[in-house]
Amino acid sequence: MSMQSHLAELEKKHRALADQISDCQAHPAVDDLEVVELKRRKLLLKDEIERIRHTENDSVH
């Protein structure tokens, strides 16, 4: 898998988690721990995306 396709897949997962978090927060019966876990996973994806982008920028320069 190329780095660009991997990055695109991570961004897709990040957007899906953002949508899932929004859906959960719209329903008052949702478990707060579930929302916290989704946010944690989203943050981990964001960190990985940024790490990859930083690595790509370093290799270009």
N, CA, C and O atoms as a Maestro MAE file, in Angstrom:
{
 s_m_m2io_version
 :::
 2.0.0
}

f_m_ct {
 s_m_title
 :::
 protein
 m_atom[244] {
  # First column is atom index #
  i_m_mmod_type
  r_m_x_coord
  r_m_y_coord
  r_m_z_coord
  i_m_residue_number
  s_m_chain_name
  s_m_pdb_residue_name
  s_m_pdb_atom_name
  i_m_atomic_number
  :::
  1 25 0.850 -1.171 0.000 1 A "MET " " N  " 7
  2 3 0.000 0.000 0.000 1 A "MET " " CA " 6
  3 2 0.894 1.232 0.000 1 A "MET " " C  " 6
  4 15 1.817 1.335 0.808 1 A "MET " " O  " 8
  5 25 0.618 2.167 -0.909 2 A "SER " " N  " 7
  6 3 1.415 3.378 -0.962 2 A "SER " " CA " 6
  7 2 1.098 4.266 0.235 2 A "SER " " C  " 6
  8 15 0.056 4.127 0.875 2 A "SER " " O  " 8
  9 25 2.008 5.168 0.518 3 A "MET " " N  " 7
  10 3 1.824 6.064 1.653 3 A "MET " " CA " 6
  11 2 0.596 6.951 1.443 3 A "MET " " C  " 6
  12 15 -0.130 7.235 2.395 3 A "MET " " O  " 8
  13 25 0.359 7.389 0.204 4 A "GLN " " N  " 7
  14 3 -0.801 8.242 -0.086 4 A "GLN " " CA " 6
  15 2 -2.106 7.496 0.126 4 A "GLN " " C  " 6
  16 15 -3.054 8.061 0.671 4 A "GLN " " O  " 8
  17 25 -2.175 6.251 -0.289 5 A "SER " " N  " 7
  18 3 -3.414 5.495 -0.107 5 A "SER " " CA " 6
  19 2 -3.629 5.169 1.372 5 A "SER " " C  " 6
  20 15 -4.764 5.142 1.847 5 A "SER " " O  " 8
  21 25 -2.548 4.924 2.089 6 A "HIS " " N  " 7
  22 3 -2.648 4.681 3.525 6 A "HIS " " CA " 6
  23 2 -3.159 5.949 4.226 6 A "HIS " " C  " 6
  24 15 -4.029 5.876 5.094 6 A "HIS " " O  " 8
  25 25 -2.623 7.084 3.851 7 A "LEU " " N  " 7
  26 3 -3.050 8.358 4.416 7 A "LEU " " CA " 6
  27 2 -4.522 8.628 4.106 7 A "LEU " " C  " 6
  28 15 -5.266 9.087 4.973 7 A "LEU " " O  " 8
  29 25 -4.935 8.349 2.896 8 A "ALA " " N  " 7
  30 3 -6.332 8.537 2.508 8 A "ALA " " CA " 6
  31 2 -7.251 7.632 3.324 8 A "ALA " " C  " 6
  32 15 -8.338 8.052 3.724 8 A "ALA " " O  " 8
  33 25 -6.828 6.406 3.571 9 A "GLU " " N  " 7
  34 3 -7.625 5.476 4.372 9 A "GLU " " CA " 6
  35 2 -7.743 5.959 5.817 9 A "GLU " " C  " 6
  36 15 -8.815 5.877 6.416 9 A "GLU " " O  " 8
  37 25 -6.651 6.457 6.371 10 A "LEU " " N  " 7
  38 3 -6.687 6.993 7.731 10 A "LEU " " CA " 6
  39 2 -7.618 8.205 7.826 10 A "LEU " " C  " 6
  40 15 -8.373 8.345 8.788 10 A "LEU " " O  " 8
  41 25 -7.554 9.074 6.823 11 A "GLU " " N  " 7
  42 3 -8.428 10.249 6.815 11 A "GLU " " CA " 6
  43 2 -9.895 9.847 6.704 11 A "GLU " " C  " 6
  44 15 -10.765 10.469 7.315 11 A "GLU " " O  " 8
  45 25 -10.160 8.817 5.932 12 A "LYS " " N  " 7
  46 3 -11.528 8.297 5.804 12 A "LYS " " CA " 6
  47 2 -12.025 7.771 7.154 12 A "LYS " " C  " 6
  48 15 -13.157 8.049 7.551 12 A "LYS " " O  " 8
  49 25 -11.180 7.014 7.855 13 A "LYS " " N  " 7
  50 3 -11.548 6.491 9.171 13 A "LYS " " CA " 6
  51 2 -11.754 7.630 10.158 13 A "LYS " " C  " 6
  52 15 -12.660 7.571 10.990 13 A "LYS " " O  " 8
  53 25 -10.922 8.666 10.077 14 A "HIS " " N  " 7
  54 3 -11.030 9.825 10.961 14 A "HIS " " CA " 6
  55 2 -12.378 10.520 10.765 14 A "HIS " " C  " 6
  56 15 -13.045 10.872 11.737 14 A "HIS " " O  " 8
  57 25 -12.773 10.716 9.510 15 A "ARG " " N  " 7
  58 3 -14.073 11.344 9.210 15 A "ARG " " CA " 6
  59 2 -15.229 10.477 9.708 15 A "ARG " " C  " 6
  60 15 -16.217 10.988 10.235 15 A "ARG " " O  " 8
  61 25 -15.097 9.169 9.537 16 A "ALA " " N  " 7
  62 3 -16.154 8.259 9.983 16 A "ALA " " CA " 6
  63 2 -16.307 8.323 11.502 16 A "ALA " " C  " 6
  64 15 -17.426 8.308 12.014 16 A "ALA " " O  " 8
  65 25 -15.199 8.394 12.216 17 A "LEU " " N  " 7
  66 3 -15.273 8.513 13.672 17 A "LEU " " CA " 6
  67 2 -15.891 9.847 14.079 17 A "LEU " " C  " 6
  68 15 -16.675 9.903 15.027 17 A "LEU " " O  " 8
  69 25 -15.546 10.915 13.375 18 A "ALA " " N  " 7
  70 3 -16.139 12.223 13.671 18 A "ALA " " CA " 6
  71 2 -17.654 12.172 13.490 18 A "ALA " " C  " 6
  72 15 -18.401 12.710 14.307 18 A "ALA " " O  " 8
  73 25 -18.097 11.531 12.429 19 A "ASP " " N  " 7
  74 3 -19.539 11.378 12.192 19 A "ASP " " CA " 6
  75 2 -20.184 10.535 13.287 19 A "ASP " " C  " 6
  76 15 -21.276 10.853 13.760 19 A "ASP " " O  " 8
  77 25 -19.517 9.475 13.683 20 A "GLN " " N  " 7
  78 3 -20.053 8.584 14.720 20 A "GLN " " CA " 6
  79 2 -20.147 9.323 16.064 20 A "GLN " " C  " 6
  80 15 -21.112 9.142 16.807 20 A "GLN " " O  " 8
  81 25 -19.158 10.142 16.366 21 A "ILE " " N  " 7
  82 3 -19.176 10.932 17.601 21 A "ILE " " CA " 6
  83 2 -20.343 11.918 17.572 21 A "ILE " " C  " 6
  84 15 -21.058 12.069 18.563 21 A "ILE " " O  " 8
  85 25 -20.532 12.582 16.445 22 A "SER " " N  " 7
  86 3 -21.643 13.523 16.314 22 A "SER " " CA " 6
  87 2 -22.982 12.823 16.514 22 A "SER " " C  " 6
  88 15 -23.868 13.335 17.199 22 A "SER " " O  " 8
  89 25 -23.118 11.657 15.912 23 A "ASP " " N  " 7
  90 3 -24.358 10.889 16.069 23 A "ASP " " CA " 6
  91 2 -24.587 10.500 17.525 23 A "ASP " " C  " 6
  92 15 -25.706 10.599 18.030 23 A "ASP " " O  " 8
  93 25 -23.527 10.058 18.197 24 A "CYS " " N  " 7
  94 3 -23.654 9.648 19.596 24 A "CYS " " CA " 6
  95 2 -24.043 10.836 20.478 24 A "CYS " " C  " 6
  96 15 -24.887 10.706 21.365 24 A "CYS " " O  " 8
  97 25 -23.438 11.966 20.235 25 A "GLN " " N  " 7
  98 3 -23.711 13.127 21.068 25 A "GLN " " CA " 6
  99 2 -25.107 13.690 20.837 25 A "GLN " " C  " 6
  100 15 -25.619 14.430 21.677 25 A "GLN " " O  " 8
  101 25 -25.722 13.357 19.726 26 A "ALA " " N  " 7
  102 3 -27.073 13.818 19.430 26 A "ALA " " CA " 6
  103 2 -28.126 13.017 20.196 26 A "ALA " " C  " 6
  104 15 -29.285 13.423 20.281 26 A "ALA " " O  " 8
  105 25 -27.715 11.880 20.751 27 A "HIS " " N  " 7
  106 3 -28.638 11.019 21.492 27 A "HIS " " CA " 6
  107 2 -28.248 11.018 22.973 27 A "HIS " " C  " 6
  108 15 -27.154 10.577 23.325 27 A "HIS " " O  " 8
  109 25 -29.123 11.501 23.822 28 A "PRO " " N  " 7
  110 3 -28.772 11.613 25.247 28 A "PRO " " CA " 6
  111 2 -28.585 10.273 25.957 28 A "PRO " " C  " 6
  112 15 -27.984 10.235 27.030 28 A "PRO " " O  " 8
  113 25 -29.071 9.201 25.403 29 A "ALA " " N  " 7
  114 3 -28.973 7.896 26.058 29 A "ALA " " CA " 6
  115 2 -27.631 7.205 25.819 29 A "ALA " " C  " 6
  116 15 -27.406 6.115 26.345 29 A "ALA " " O  " 8
  117 25 -26.751 7.800 25.052 30 A "VAL " " N  " 7
  118 3 -25.476 7.169 24.719 30 A "VAL " " CA " 6
  119 2 -24.536 7.207 25.924 30 A "VAL " " C  " 6
  120 15 -24.481 8.191 26.660 30 A "VAL " " O  " 8
  121 25 -23.818 6.137 26.099 31 A "ASP " " N  " 7
  122 3 -22.851 6.008 27.185 31 A "ASP " " CA " 6
  123 2 -21.691 6.991 26.971 31 A "ASP " " C  " 6
  124 15 -21.077 7.018 25.904 31 A "ASP " " O  " 8
  125 25 -21.406 7.789 27.989 32 A "ASP " " N  " 7
  126 3 -20.313 8.757 27.898 32 A "ASP " " CA " 6
  127 2 -18.967 8.080 27.669 32 A "ASP " " C  " 6
  128 15 -18.101 8.631 26.991 32 A "ASP " " O  " 8
  129 25 -18.790 6.894 28.229 33 A "LEU " " N  " 7
  130 3 -17.531 6.176 28.029 33 A "LEU " " CA " 6
  131 2 -17.331 5.781 26.573 33 A "LEU " " C  " 6
  132 15 -16.202 5.740 26.086 33 A "LEU " " O  " 8
  133 25 -18.415 5.495 25.887 34 A "GLU " " N  " 7
  134 3 -18.323 5.169 24.465 34 A "GLU " " CA " 6
  135 2 -17.844 6.386 23.677 34 A "GLU " " C  " 6
  136 15 -17.002 6.265 22.787 34 A "GLU " " O  " 8
  137 25 -18.380 7.547 24.005 35 A "VAL " " N  " 7
  138 3 -17.974 8.782 23.321 35 A "VAL " " CA " 6
  139 2 -16.500 9.072 23.605 35 A "VAL " " C  " 6
  140 15 -15.758 9.460 22.703 35 A "VAL " " O  " 8
  141 25 -16.079 8.887 24.843 36 A "VAL " " N  " 7
  142 3 -14.674 9.108 25.201 36 A "VAL " " CA " 6
  143 2 -13.767 8.177 24.410 36 A "VAL " " C  " 6
  144 15 -12.724 8.603 23.917 36 A "VAL " " O  " 8
  145 25 -14.150 6.916 24.284 37 A "GLU " " N  " 7
  146 3 -13.351 5.948 23.533 37 A "GLU " " CA " 6
  147 2 -13.283 6.325 22.048 37 A "GLU " " C  " 6
  148 15 -12.225 6.219 21.428 37 A "GLU " " O  " 8
  149 25 -14.400 6.759 21.486 38 A "LEU " " N  " 7
  150 3 -14.402 7.191 20.083 38 A "LEU " " CA " 6
  151 2 -13.484 8.397 19.883 38 A "LEU " " C  " 6
  152 15 -12.743 8.464 18.902 38 A "LEU " " O  " 8
  153 25 -13.536 9.332 20.802 39 A "LYS " " N  " 7
  154 3 -12.677 10.521 20.706 39 A "LYS " " CA " 6
  155 2 -11.208 10.139 20.833 39 A "LYS " " C  " 6
  156 15 -10.355 10.709 20.153 39 A "LYS " " O  " 8
  157 25 -10.912 9.170 21.704 40 A "ARG " " N  " 7
  158 3 -9.534 8.715 21.859 40 A "ARG " " CA " 6
  159 2 -9.014 8.085 20.567 40 A "ARG " " C  " 6
  160 15 -7.893 8.353 20.135 40 A "ARG " " O  " 8
  161 25 -9.851 7.247 19.964 41 A "ARG " " N  " 7
  162 3 -9.469 6.612 18.693 41 A "ARG " " CA " 6
  163 2 -9.291 7.656 17.592 41 A "ARG " " C  " 6
  164 15 -8.378 7.555 16.772 41 A "ARG " " O  " 8
  165 25 -10.161 8.652 17.581 42 A "LYS " " N  " 7
  166 3 -10.061 9.715 16.575 42 A "LYS " " CA " 6
  167 2 -8.752 10.495 16.757 42 A "LYS " " C  " 6
  168 15 -8.080 10.822 15.779 42 A "LYS " " O  " 8
  169 25 -8.401 10.786 17.997 43 A "LEU " " N  " 7
  170 3 -7.161 11.503 18.267 43 A "LEU " " CA " 6
  171 2 -5.939 10.679 17.862 43 A "LEU " " C  " 6
  172 15 -4.975 11.222 17.322 43 A "LEU " " O  " 8
  173 25 -5.976 9.383 18.118 44 A "LEU " " N  " 7
  174 3 -4.866 8.521 17.699 44 A "LEU " " CA " 6
  175 2 -4.701 8.537 16.181 44 A "LEU " " C  " 6
  176 15 -3.581 8.576 15.671 44 A "LEU " " O  " 8
  177 25 -5.828 8.506 15.462 45 A "LEU " " N  " 7
  178 3 -5.756 8.575 14.003 45 A "LEU " " CA " 6
  179 2 -5.180 9.912 13.552 45 A "LEU " " C  " 6
  180 15 -4.349 9.966 12.646 45 A "LEU " " O  " 8
  181 25 -5.631 10.991 14.192 46 A "LYS " " N  " 7
  182 3 -5.126 12.320 13.841 46 A "LYS " " CA " 6
  183 2 -3.616 12.388 14.048 46 A "LYS " " C  " 6
  184 15 -2.893 12.919 13.205 46 A "LYS " " O  " 8
  185 25 -3.143 11.852 15.167 47 A "ASP " " N  " 7
  186 3 -1.706 11.842 15.443 47 A "ASP " " CA " 6
  187 2 -0.948 11.058 14.384 47 A "ASP " " C  " 6
  188 15 0.119 11.485 13.941 47 A "ASP " " O  " 8
  189 25 -1.488 9.918 13.975 48 A "GLU " " N  " 7
  190 3 -0.817 9.116 12.947 48 A "GLU " " CA " 6
  191 2 -0.812 9.839 11.601 48 A "GLU " " C  " 6
  192 15 0.186 9.809 10.880 48 A "GLU " " O  " 8
  193 25 -1.922 10.483 11.268 49 A "ILE " " N  " 7
  194 3 -1.999 11.258 10.019 49 A "ILE " " CA " 6
  195 2 -0.942 12.353 10.015 49 A "ILE " " C  " 6
  196 15 -0.226 12.530 9.029 49 A "ILE " " O  " 8
  197 25 -0.847 13.084 11.115 50 A "GLU " " N  " 7
  198 3 0.137 14.169 11.208 50 A "GLU " " CA " 6
  199 2 1.567 13.643 11.144 50 A "GLU " " C  " 6
  200 15 2.437 14.265 10.534 50 A "GLU " " O  " 8
  201 25 1.805 12.495 11.778 51 A "ARG " " N  " 7
  202 3 3.139 11.901 11.741 51 A "ARG " " CA " 6
  203 2 3.530 11.533 10.311 51 A "ARG " " C  " 6
  204 15 4.661 11.768 9.885 51 A "ARG " " O  " 8
  205 25 2.585 10.956 9.582 52 A "ILE " " N  " 7
  206 3 2.850 10.578 8.186 52 A "ILE " " CA " 6
  207 2 3.095 11.811 7.337 52 A "ILE " " C  " 6
  208 15 4.025 11.838 6.532 52 A "ILE " " O  " 8
  209 25 2.272 12.828 7.510 53 A "ARG " " N  " 7
  210 3 2.466 14.065 6.740 53 A "ARG " " CA " 6
  211 2 3.815 14.692 7.047 53 A "ARG " " C  " 6
  212 15 4.502 15.172 6.146 53 A "ARG " " O  " 8
  213 25 4.192 14.689 8.309 54 A "HIS " " N  " 7
  214 3 5.479 15.255 8.703 54 A "HIS " " CA " 6
  215 2 6.626 14.453 8.080 54 A "HIS " " C  " 6
  216 15 7.602 15.031 7.601 54 A "HIS " " O  " 8
  217 25 6.509 13.136 8.086 55 A "THR " " N  " 7
  218 3 7.521 12.268 7.490 55 A "THR " " CA " 6
  219 2 7.625 12.512 5.993 55 A "THR " " C  " 6
  220 15 8.725 12.562 5.444 55 A "THR " " O  " 8
  221 25 6.477 12.664 5.328 56 A "GLU " " N  " 7
  222 3 6.483 12.945 3.879 56 A "GLU " " CA " 6
  223 2 7.147 14.287 3.590 56 A "GLU " " C  " 6
  224 15 7.926 14.400 2.643 56 A "GLU " " O  " 8
  225 25 6.850 15.292 4.385 57 A "ASN " " N  " 7
  226 3 7.451 16.622 4.181 57 A "ASN " " CA " 6
  227 2 8.944 16.577 4.389 57 A "ASN " " C  " 6
  228 15 9.690 17.226 3.655 57 A "ASN " " O  " 8
  229 25 9.399 15.821 5.380 58 A "ASP " " N  " 7
  230 3 10.836 15.703 5.614 58 A "ASP " " CA " 6
  231 2 11.532 14.993 4.465 58 A "ASP " " C  " 6
  232 15 12.662 15.340 4.121 58 A "ASP " " O  " 8
  233 25 10.887 14.018 3.873 59 A "SER " " N  " 7
  234 3 11.525 13.271 2.790 59 A "SER " " CA " 6
  235 2 11.539 14.078 1.485 59 A "SER " " C  " 6
  236 15 12.368 13.825 0.611 59 A "SER " " O  " 8
  237 25 10.630 15.042 1.353 60 A "VAL " " N  " 7
  238 3 10.578 15.869 0.148 60 A "VAL " " CA " 6
  239 2 11.660 16.930 0.188 60 A "VAL " " C  " 6
  240 15 12.216 17.291 -0.850 60 A "VAL " " O  " 8
  241 25 11.964 17.433 1.376 61 A "HIS " " N  " 7
  242 3 12.950 18.520 1.505 61 A "HIS " " CA " 6
  243 2 14.319 18.013 1.709 61 A "HIS " " C  " 6
  244 15 15.256 18.801 1.834 61 A "HIS " " O  " 8
  :::
 }
 m_bond[243] {
  # First column is bond index #
  i_m_from
  i_m_to
  i_m_order
  :::
  1 1 2 1
  2 2 3 1
  3 3 4 2
  4 3 5 1
  5 5 6 1
  6 6 7 1
  7 7 8 2
  8 7 9 1
  9 9 10 1
  10 10 11 1
  11 11 12 2
  12 11 13 1
  13 13 14 1
  14 14 15 1
  15 15 16 2
  16 15 17 1
  17 17 18 1
  18 18 19 1
  19 19 20 2
  20 19 21 1
  21 21 22 1
  22 22 23 1
  23 23 24 2
  24 23 25 1
  25 25 26 1
  26 26 27 1
  27 27 28 2
  28 27 29 1
  29 29 30 1
  30 30 31 1
  31 31 32 2
  32 31 33 1
  33 33 34 1
  34 34 35 1
  35 35 36 2
  36 35 37 1
  37 37 38 1
  38 38 39 1
  39 39 40 2
  40 39 41 1
  41 41 42 1
  42 42 43 1
  43 43 44 2
  44 43 45 1
  45 45 46 1
  46 46 47 1
  47 47 48 2
  48 47 49 1
  49 49 50 1
  50 50 51 1
  51 51 52 2
  52 51 53 1
  53 53 54 1
  54 54 55 1
  55 55 56 2
  56 55 57 1
  57 57 58 1
  58 58 59 1
  59 59 60 2
  60 59 61 1
  61 61 62 1
  62 62 63 1
  63 63 64 2
  64 63 65 1
  65 65 66 1
  66 66 67 1
  67 67 68 2
  68 67 69 1
  69 69 70 1
  70 70 71 1
  71 71 72 2
  72 71 73 1
  73 73 74 1
  74 74 75 1
  75 75 76 2
  76 75 77 1
  77 77 78 1
  78 78 79 1
  79 79 80 2
  80 79 81 1
  81 81 82 1
  82 82 83 1
  83 83 84 2
  84 83 85 1
  85 85 86 1
  86 86 87 1
  87 87 88 2
  88 87 89 1
  89 89 90 1
  90 90 91 1
  91 91 92 2
  92 91 93 1
  93 93 94 1
  94 94 95 1
  95 95 96 2
  96 95 97 1
  97 97 98 1
  98 98 99 1
  99 99 100 2
  100 99 101 1
  101 101 102 1
  102 102 103 1
  103 103 104 2
  104 103 105 1
  105 105 106 1
  106 106 107 1
  107 107 108 2
  108 107 109 1
  109 109 110 1
  110 110 111 1
  111 111 112 2
  112 111 113 1
  113 113 114 1
  114 114 115 1
  115 115 116 2
  116 115 117 1
  117 117 118 1
  118 118 119 1
  119 119 120 2
  120 119 121 1
  121 121 122 1
  122 122 123 1
  123 123 124 2
  124 123 125 1
  125 125 126 1
  126 126 127 1
  127 127 128 2
  128 127 129 1
  129 129 130 1
  130 130 131 1
  131 131 132 2
  132 131 133 1
  133 133 134 1
  134 134 135 1
  135 135 136 2
  136 135 137 1
  137 137 138 1
  138 138 139 1
  139 139 140 2
  140 139 141 1
  141 141 142 1
  142 142 143 1
  143 143 144 2
  144 143 145 1
  145 145 146 1
  146 146 147 1
  147 147 148 2
  148 147 149 1
  149 149 150 1
  150 150 151 1
  151 151 152 2
  152 151 153 1
  153 153 154 1
  154 154 155 1
  155 155 156 2
  156 155 157 1
  157 157 158 1
  158 158 159 1
  159 159 160 2
  160 159 161 1
  161 161 162 1
  162 162 163 1
  163 163 164 2
  164 163 165 1
  165 165 166 1
  166 166 167 1
  167 167 168 2
  168 167 169 1
  169 169 170 1
  170 170 171 1
  171 171 172 2
  172 171 173 1
  173 173 174 1
  174 174 175 1
  175 175 176 2
  176 175 177 1
  177 177 178 1
  178 178 179 1
  179 179 180 2
  180 179 181 1
  181 181 182 1
  182 182 183 1
  183 183 184 2
  184 183 185 1
  185 185 186 1
  186 186 187 1
  187 187 188 2
  188 187 189 1
  189 189 190 1
  190 190 191 1
  191 191 192 2
  192 191 193 1
  193 193 194 1
  194 194 195 1
  195 195 196 2
  196 195 197 1
  197 197 198 1
  198 198 199 1
  199 199 200 2
  200 199 201 1
  201 201 202 1
  202 202 203 1
  203 203 204 2
  204 203 205 1
  205 205 206 1
  206 206 207 1
  207 207 208 2
  208 207 209 1
  209 209 210 1
  210 210 211 1
  211 211 212 2
  212 211 213 1
  213 213 214 1
  214 214 215 1
  215 215 216 2
  216 215 217 1
  217 217 218 1
  218 218 219 1
  219 219 220 2
  220 219 221 1
  221 221 222 1
  222 222 223 1
  223 223 224 2
  224 223 225 1
  225 225 226 1
  226 226 227 1
  227 227 228 2
  228 227 229 1
  229 229 230 1
  230 230 231 1
  231 231 232 2
  232 231 233 1
  233 233 234 1
  234 234 235 1
  235 235 236 2
  236 235 237 1
  237 237 238 1
  238 238 239 1
  239 239 240 2
  240 239 241 1
  241 241 242 1
  242 242 243 1
  243 243 244 2
  :::
 }
}
